[in-house]
């Protein structure tokens, strides 16, 4: 059986963001499993102006569409900004529709309270896009899982949580592939 493709989506484009560290860590944990092809999709690498913005350079939209369409599931790396997700992630989600449909997703969040409020906001958006999000949700604290609030030093329990999340994402992505 062909391995699933799971995209690890970095949800921030801000200067000084921590999502690349978190995404790379999740990819390392996931890679050890050998159960899927894991690819980082950094929305900062795509030209996606605000959806509907007049004269915006949307030259990256086709590549974004193609790269999301080939995924069977996702892990969203979500940071909490003002009790919600980053505008860049919401915009990237809104750019597409059918490319998201009938796929599974896990959420790894971070922030002062583990990014829990952002993850809850994201769950509502994912449901509208027909993405089935799983229950297990690794939540990294800026105070205990990052050294000086900037260098990821995740507690061992967090790696266990990532594996438990993927234990749910993989079978759901497998099942949903049958209806696409």
C-alpha positions, 0 to 999 in steps of 0.5 A, a space after each residue: 500500500 502506498 504511503 500517505 502524504 501528510 503536510 505539516 503546515 506552518 501557520 505563521 509568516 511573522 518575523 521571528 516566528 517559532 513555527 519553523 522550529 515546531 514544524 521541524 520538530 514534529 517532522 522529526 518525530 513523525 519521520 521516526 514512525 515511517 508510516 507516511 511521507 511528511 512534508 513541511 508546507 510553509 505558507 510564507 513560501 507562497 505569494 498569497 495576498 489577502 484573498 480578494 485584494 485588488 491588484 494583489 500578486 497571487 502568483 503563489 496560489 497555483 503552487 499552494 493549490 497543487 501542494 495542498 491537493 496532493 496531501 492526504 492529511 495535515 498537521 497544522 502548527 498553530 500559534 496563538 495571536 490575540 486568542 486566535 490563529 494568525 491572519 496568514 493561516 486564515 487567508 491560506 485556508 480561505 484560498 482553497 476549497 476542494 483541495 481541503 475536503 475529506 482529509 484528516 488533520 491534527 493540530 500542534 499549537 503553542 503560546 502562553 496557554 499552549 495555543 489552546 484558544 487558537 486551536 479551538 478557533 481553527 477547529 471550527 474553520 476546519 469543519 467548514 472545509 470538510 477537514 476532520 480534526 482529531 482529538 489529541 492536541 499537543 499544546 506547547 507552552 512558551 514558558 515550559 517547552 521553550 527556553 527563553 520563550 524562543 528555543 524549542 525544548 519540548 518536554 518528553 510528554 510532548 513527543 508522546 502527545 505528537 505520536 498519539 495525535 498521529 496515531 489518530 491522523 493516519 487511520 482517519 486520513 486512510 479512511 477519508 482517502 477512500 471517499 475522495 
